[in-house]
Amino acid sequence: MEREPRTVTVSLPPALLRDVDRLAESEGRTRSELFREALRQYMQRIERWEQIFAFGEQVARERGLSEEDVAKVVKARRRSGRRSTH
């Protein structure tokens, strides 16, 4: 069961606050709605990255790869991706 919302004070530079207000107005939302949505998305993104890293660590363990091995594979893939024309 959710409790009553609590008020939190956040300091923002004036230019960022103007941007927030413009965005909130353009979307027909309040500042609070905008900040709640931004925080939800941020927390979901962090959780997703944690899942991705955990998966990568699991696969590396299963294949007996060290961090150095993984770094080499990533570096090689990035190099080959840059050269490809697809």
SEKOLRO-707090 format. One record per atom (N, C-alpha, C, CB): residue number from 1; residue in one letter; atom name; x, y, z. Coordinates in Angstrom, 2 decimals, always signed. Atoms other than C-alpha are relative to their C-alpha. Glycine has a CB too. Layout:
N
nr/rest/atom/xx/yy/zz
NUM/A/CA/X/Y/Z;
...
END
This chain:
86
nr/rest/atom/xx/yy/zz
1/M/N/+0.84/-1.18/+0.00;
1/M/CA/+0.00/+0.00/+0.00;
1/M/C/+0.88/+1.24/+0.00;
1/M/CB/-0.95/+0.00/+1.21;
2/E/N/-0.81/-1.21/+0.10;
2/E/CA/+1.44/+3.35/-1.04;
2/E/C/-0.46/+1.03/+1.01;
2/E/CB/-0.06/+0.58/-1.41;
3/R/N/+0.29/-1.07/-0.95;
3/R/CA/+1.66/+6.16/+1.41;
3/R/C/-0.18/+1.31/-0.75;
3/R/CB/+1.12/+0.13/+1.06;
4/E/N/+0.16/-1.33/+0.59;
4/E/CA/+0.96/+9.81/+0.79;
4/E/C/+1.33/+0.47/-0.60;
4/E/CB/-0.51/+1.02/+1.05;
5/P/N/-1.24/-0.53/+0.60;
5/P/CA/+3.46/+11.51/-1.52;
5/P/C/+0.71/+0.95/+0.96;
5/P/CB/-0.30/+0.73/-1.32;
6/R/N/-0.81/-0.92/-0.81;
6/R/CA/+6.28/+13.41/+0.13;
6/R/C/+0.61/+1.05/-0.91;
6/R/CB/+1.12/-0.77/+0.78;
7/T/N/-0.61/-1.08/+0.75;
7/T/CA/+7.68/+16.71/-1.01;
7/T/C/+1.51/-0.05/+0.18;
7/T/CB/-0.56/+1.38/+0.44;
8/V/N/-1.46/+0.00/-0.01;
8/V/CA/+11.37/+16.82/-1.93;
8/V/C/+0.46/+1.29/-0.66;
8/V/CB/+0.57/-1.26/-0.74;
9/T/N/-0.53/-1.23/+0.58;
9/T/CA/+13.34/+19.98/-2.59;
9/T/C/+1.25/-0.34/-0.80;
9/T/CB/+0.31/+1.05/+1.10;
10/V/N/-1.14/+0.23/+0.88;
10/V/CA/+15.79/+19.89/-5.51;
10/V/C/+0.46/+1.35/-0.54;
10/V/CB/-0.36/-0.98/-1.16;
11/S/N/-0.55/-1.24/+0.55;
11/S/CA/+18.10/+22.71/-6.57;
11/S/C/+0.42/-0.22/-1.44;
11/S/CB/+1.20/+0.50/+0.85;
12/L/N/-0.35/+0.09/+1.42;
12/L/CA/+18.46/+23.32/-10.30;
12/L/C/+0.53/+1.34/-0.47;
12/L/CB/-1.22/-0.43/-0.84;
13/P/N/-0.44/-1.26/+0.60;
13/P/CA/+20.38/+25.89/-12.29;
13/P/C/-1.18/+0.62/-0.76;
13/P/CB/+1.23/-0.21/-0.96;
14/P/N/+1.13/-0.67/+0.66;
14/P/CA/+17.99/+28.50/-13.75;
14/P/C/-0.25/-0.46/-1.44;
14/P/CB/+0.23/+1.49/+0.00;
15/A/N/+0.19/+0.41/+1.40;
15/A/CA/+18.59/+27.44/-17.36;
15/A/C/-0.64/-1.39/-0.08;
15/A/CB/+1.36/-0.01/-0.76;
16/L/N/+0.59/+1.33/+0.00;
16/L/CA/+17.77/+23.80/-16.58;
16/L/C/-1.46/+0.05/+0.44;
16/L/CB/+0.80/-0.94/+0.91;
17/L/N/+1.38/-0.14/-0.46;
17/L/CA/+14.63/+24.82/-14.70;
17/L/C/-0.88/+0.56/-1.13;
17/L/CB/-0.06/+0.92/+1.24;
18/R/N/+0.77/-0.53/+1.14;
18/R/CA/+13.50/+26.85/-17.73;
18/R/C/-0.27/-1.11/-1.01;
18/R/CB/+0.76/+1.17/-0.68;
19/D/N/+0.18/+1.11/+0.93;
19/D/CA/+14.06/+23.79/-19.92;
19/D/C/-1.05/-0.98/+0.53;
19/D/CB/+1.33/-0.73/-0.23;
20/V/N/+0.97/+0.89/-0.62;
20/V/CA/+12.09/+21.64/-17.49;
20/V/C/-1.41/+0.57/-0.15;
20/V/CB/+0.33/-0.23/+1.49;
21/D/N/+1.32/-0.63/+0.10;
21/D/CA/+9.22/+24.12/-17.43;
21/D/C/-0.53/+0.00/-1.44;
21/D/CB/+0.06/+1.43/+0.53;
22/R/N/+0.42/+0.02/+1.41;
22/R/CA/+9.15/+24.35/-21.24;
22/R/C/-0.46/-1.40/-0.40;
22/R/CB/+1.15/+0.46/-0.92;
23/L/N/+0.34/+1.37/+0.34;
23/L/CA/+9.11/+20.58/-21.58;
23/L/C/-1.31/-0.42/+0.67;
23/L/CB/+1.13/-0.95/+0.40;
24/A/N/+1.23/+0.34/-0.73;
24/A/CA/+6.44/+20.15/-18.91;
24/A/C/-1.20/+0.65/-0.67;
24/A/CB/+0.09/+0.44/+1.48;
25/E/N/+1.11/-0.70/+0.67;
25/E/CA/+4.27/+22.76/-20.60;
25/E/C/-0.33/-0.63/-1.35;
25/E/CB/+0.35/+1.48/-0.20;
26/S/N/+0.25/+0.57/+1.33;
26/S/CA/+4.74/+21.25/-24.05;
26/S/C/-0.67/-1.37/+0.07;
26/S/CB/+1.31/-0.10/-0.78;
27/E/N/+0.60/+1.32/-0.17;
27/E/CA/+3.69/+17.85/-22.71;
27/E/C/-1.28/+0.03/+0.84;
27/E/CB/+1.00/-0.95/+0.63;
28/G/N/+1.19/-0.12/-0.82;
28/G/CA/+0.86/+19.19/-20.58;
28/G/C/+0.13/-0.72/+1.34;
28/G/CB/-1.19/-0.54/-0.74;
29/R/N/-0.28/+0.69/-1.27;
29/R/CA/+2.47/+17.84/-17.41;
29/R/C/+0.49/+1.00/+1.03;
29/R/CB/+1.04/-1.12/-0.20;
30/T/N/-0.59/-0.82/-1.06;
30/T/CA/+3.51/+19.26/-14.08;
30/T/C/+1.48/-0.33/+0.13;
30/T/CB/-0.74/-0.23/+1.37;
31/R/N/-1.40/+0.30/-0.29;
31/R/CA/+7.11/+19.49/-12.98;
31/R/C/+0.12/-1.33/+0.73;
31/R/CB/+0.64/+1.13/+0.83;
32/S/N/-0.06/+1.23/-0.80;
32/S/CA/+6.43/+16.75/-10.48;
32/S/C/-0.19/-1.23/-0.86;
32/S/CB/-1.06/+0.02/+1.09;
33/E/N/+0.23/+1.15/+0.89;
33/E/CA/+5.04/+14.41/-13.14;
33/E/C/+1.23/-0.25/-0.86;
33/E/CB/-1.24/+0.25/-0.89;
34/L/N/-1.17/+0.12/+0.84;
34/L/CA/+8.03/+15.11/-15.34;
34/L/C/+1.17/-0.61/+0.77;
34/L/CB/+0.40/+1.37/-0.56;
35/F/N/-1.10/+0.53/-0.81;
35/F/CA/+10.55/+14.45/-12.54;
35/F/C/-0.25/-1.45/+0.41;
35/F/CB/+0.20/+0.86/+1.24;
36/R/N/+0.30/+1.39/-0.35;
36/R/CA/+8.76/+11.27/-11.44;
36/R/C/+0.30/-0.92/-1.17;
36/R/CB/-1.47/-0.14/+0.44;
37/E/N/-0.25/+0.83/+1.19;
37/E/CA/+8.85/+9.91/-14.98;
37/E/C/+1.49/-0.09/-0.30;
37/E/CB/-0.75/+0.57/-1.21;
38/A/N/-1.44/+0.01/+0.26;
38/A/CA/+12.50/+10.91/-15.43;
38/A/C/+0.71/-0.93/+0.98;
38/A/CB/+0.58/+1.43/+0.10;
39/L/N/-0.63/+0.88/-0.99;
39/L/CA/+13.47/+9.15/-12.20;
39/L/C/-0.33/-1.46/-0.25;
39/L/CB/-0.42/+0.40/+1.40;
40/R/N/+0.37/+1.39/+0.31;
40/R/CA/+11.51/+6.02/-13.10;
40/R/C/+0.82/-0.53/-1.17;
40/R/CB/-1.51/-0.09/-0.32;
41/Q/N/-0.77/+0.43/+1.16;
41/Q/CA/+13.22/+5.85/-16.49;
41/Q/C/+1.47/-0.18/+0.33;
41/Q/CB/-0.16/+1.00/-1.14;
42/Y/N/-1.41/+0.09/-0.40;
42/Y/CA/+16.65/+6.50/-14.97;
42/Y/C/+0.24/-1.28/+0.79;
42/Y/CB/+0.41/+1.23/+0.83;
43/M/N/-0.17/+1.19/-0.84;
43/M/CA/+16.19/+3.75/-12.39;
43/M/C/-0.16/-1.28/-0.83;
43/M/CB/-1.01/+0.01/+1.16;
44/Q/N/+0.16/+1.15/+0.88;
44/Q/CA/+14.95/+1.32/-15.07;
44/Q/C/+1.25/-0.20/-0.86;
44/Q/CB/-1.24/+0.17/-0.90;
45/R/N/-1.20/+0.09/+0.82;
45/R/CA/+17.98/+2.12/-17.22;
45/R/C/+1.17/-0.57/+0.81;
45/R/CB/+0.37/+1.39/-0.57;
46/I/N/-1.06/+0.51/-0.88;
46/I/CA/+20.35/+1.50/-14.30;
46/I/C/-0.20/-1.50/+0.24;
46/I/CB/+0.03/+0.76/+1.35;
47/E/N/+0.30/+1.41/-0.23;
47/E/CA/+18.62/-1.80/-13.54;
47/E/C/+0.32/-0.84/-1.24;
47/E/CB/-1.48/-0.18/+0.39;
48/R/N/-0.27/+0.72/+1.24;
48/R/CA/+18.85/-2.84/-17.20;
48/R/C/+1.50/-0.18/-0.23;
48/R/CB/-0.63/+0.73/-1.19;
49/W/N/-1.45/+0.12/+0.15;
49/W/CA/+22.59/-2.09/-17.35;
49/W/C/+0.57/-1.00/+0.98;
49/W/CB/+0.67/+1.36/+0.19;
50/E/N/-0.46/+0.98/-0.98;
50/E/CA/+23.10/-4.10/-14.16;
50/E/C/-0.29/-1.41/-0.50;
50/E/CB/-0.69/+0.23/+1.37;
51/Q/N/+0.33/+1.31/+0.55;
51/Q/CA/+21.31/-7.03/-15.83;
51/Q/C/+0.94/-0.36/-1.15;
51/Q/CB/-1.45/-0.01/-0.48;
52/I/N/-0.89/+0.25/+1.13;
52/I/CA/+23.43/-6.67/-18.96;
52/I/C/+1.39/-0.38/+0.49;
52/I/CB/+0.09/+1.25/-0.91;
53/F/N/-1.33/+0.31/-0.53;
53/F/CA/+26.68/-6.63/-16.96;
53/F/C/+0.01/-1.36/+0.70;
53/F/CB/+0.46/+1.09/+0.97;
54/A/N/+0.08/+1.30/-0.67;
54/A/CA/+25.56/-9.60/-14.84;
54/A/C/-0.02/-1.13/-1.03;
54/A/CB/-1.27/-0.08/+0.89;
55/F/N/+0.04/+1.00/+1.06;
55/F/CA/+24.76/-11.54/-18.02;
55/F/C/+1.39/-0.17/-0.61;
55/F/CB/-1.02/+0.40/-1.09;
56/G/N/-1.34/+0.05/+0.58;
56/G/CA/+28.16/-10.65/-19.50;
56/G/C/+0.98/-0.71/+0.92;
56/G/CB/+0.50/+1.41/-0.29;
57/E/N/-0.88/+0.66/-0.96;
57/E/CA/+29.94/-11.74/-16.32;
57/E/C/-0.29/-1.50/+0.04;
57/E/CB/-0.17/+0.62/+1.40;
58/Q/N/+0.38/+1.41/-0.02;
58/Q/CA/+28.00/-15.03/-16.32;
58/Q/C/+0.57/-0.72/-1.23;
58/Q/CB/-1.53/-0.15/+0.05;
59/V/N/-0.49/+0.62/+1.23;
59/V/CA/+28.88/-15.77/-19.95;
59/V/C/+1.53/-0.11/+0.04;
59/V/CB/-0.45/+0.82/-1.24;
60/A/N/-1.47/+0.03/-0.10;
60/A/CA/+32.54/-14.86/-19.34;
60/A/C/+0.45/-1.13/+0.93;
60/A/CB/+0.54/+1.36/+0.50;
61/R/N/-0.34/+1.09/-0.93;
61/R/CA/+32.66/-17.22/-16.34;
61/R/C/-0.19/-1.36/-0.64;
61/R/CB/-0.86/+0.11/+1.27;
62/E/N/+0.31/+1.28/+0.64;
62/E/CA/+31.00/-20.03/-18.29;
62/E/C/+1.03/-0.36/-1.06;
62/E/CB/-1.39/+0.04/-0.63;
63/R/N/-0.99/+0.24/+1.07;
63/R/CA/+33.56/-19.63/-21.07;
63/R/C/+1.43/+0.10/+0.49;
63/R/CB/-0.21/+0.99/-1.13;
64/G/N/-1.34/-0.08/-0.58;
64/G/CA/+36.49/-19.20/-18.71;
64/G/C/+0.80/+1.20/-0.46;
64/G/CB/+0.76/-1.24/-0.33;
65/L/N/-0.67/-1.22/+0.49;
65/L/CA/+37.28/-15.69/-19.92;
65/L/C/+0.33/+0.94/+1.15;
65/L/CB/-0.89/+0.72/-1.04;
66/S/N/-0.38/-1.03/-0.96;
66/S/CA/+39.15/-13.11/-17.88;
66/S/C/-0.50/+1.36/-0.49;
66/S/CB/+1.56/+0.02/+0.22;
67/E/N/+0.38/-1.36/+0.43;
67/E/CA/+38.38/-9.39/-17.96;
67/E/C/+0.86/+0.43/-1.18;
67/E/CB/+0.14/+1.01/+1.16;
68/E/N/-0.90/-0.34/+1.12;
68/E/CA/+41.41/-8.98/-20.23;
68/E/C/-0.46/-0.67/-1.29;
68/E/CB/+1.44/-0.41/+0.33;
69/D/N/+0.51/+0.71/+1.19;
69/D/CA/+40.02/-11.62/-22.60;
69/D/C/-1.21/+0.71/-0.57;
69/D/CB/-0.35/-1.46/+0.35;
70/V/N/+1.22/-0.69/+0.43;
70/V/CA/+36.67/-9.83/-22.72;
70/V/C/+0.36/+1.32/-0.66;
70/V/CB/-0.95/+0.23/+1.19;
71/A/N/-0.42/-1.29/+0.56;
71/A/CA/+38.37/-6.47/-23.32;
71/A/C/+0.58/-0.18/-1.40;
71/A/CB/+1.03/+0.68/+0.93;
72/K/N/-0.58/+0.26/+1.33;
72/K/CA/+40.32/-7.97/-26.24;
72/K/C/-1.09/-0.31/-1.03;
72/K/CB/+1.00/-1.17/+0.07;
73/V/N/+1.09/+0.35/+0.92;
73/V/CA/+37.16/-9.43/-27.79;
73/V/C/-0.79/+1.25/-0.38;
73/V/CB/-0.93/-1.05/+0.64;
74/V/N/+0.75/-1.24/+0.26;
74/V/CA/+35.32/-6.12/-27.44;
74/V/C/+0.79/+0.91/-0.92;
74/V/CB/-0.33/+0.73/+1.33;
75/K/N/-0.84/-0.87/+0.82;
75/K/CA/+38.23/-4.18/-28.88;
75/K/C/+0.06/-0.50/-1.45;
75/K/CB/+1.42/+0.09/+0.59;
76/A/N/-0.05/+0.58/+1.35;
76/A/CA/+38.51/-6.56/-31.85;
76/A/C/-1.32/+0.21/-0.73;
76/A/CB/+0.35/-1.50/+0.06;
77/R/N/+1.32/-0.18/+0.63;
77/R/CA/+34.76/-6.37/-32.49;
77/R/C/-0.22/+1.44/-0.41;
77/R/CB/-1.11/-0.45/+0.97;
78/R/N/+0.15/-1.42/+0.34;
78/R/CA/+34.79/-2.59/-32.37;
78/R/C/+0.82/+0.35/-1.24;
78/R/CB/+0.41/+0.88/+1.17;
79/R/N/-0.85/-0.26/+1.17;
79/R/CA/+37.66/-2.51/-34.85;
79/R/C/-0.66/-0.54/-1.26;
79/R/CB/+1.39/-0.63/+0.17;
80/S/N/+0.61/+0.60/+1.19;
80/S/CA/+35.90/-4.87/-37.24;
80/S/C/-1.28/+0.72/-0.37;
80/S/CB/-0.27/-1.48/+0.23;
81/G/N/+1.23/-0.75/+0.26;
81/G/CA/+32.67/-2.90/-36.90;
81/G/C/+0.26/+1.31/-0.69;
81/G/CB/-0.75/+0.24/+1.28;
82/R/N/-0.34/-1.28/+0.63;
82/R/CA/+34.37/+0.33/-37.87;
82/R/C/+0.35/-0.17/-1.45;
82/R/CB/+1.15/+0.65/+0.73;
83/R/N/-0.44/+0.23/+1.38;
83/R/CA/+35.79/-1.19/-41.02;
83/R/C/-1.12/-0.52/-0.89;
83/R/CB/+1.15/-0.99/-0.01;
84/S/N/+1.07/+0.57/+0.83;
84/S/CA/+32.59/-2.85/-42.12;
84/S/C/-0.86/+1.10/-0.59;
84/S/CB/-0.87/-0.96/+0.82;
85/T/N/+0.81/-1.00/+0.71;
85/T/CA/+30.28/-1.08/-44.51;
85/T/C/-1.48/-0.32/+0.03;
85/T/CB/+0.47/+0.11/-1.43;
86/H/N/+1.43/+0.29/-0.05;
86/H/CA/+26.91/-2.56/-43.48;
86/H/C/-0.70/+1.01/+0.77;
86/H/CB/-0.28/-1.33/+0.56;
END
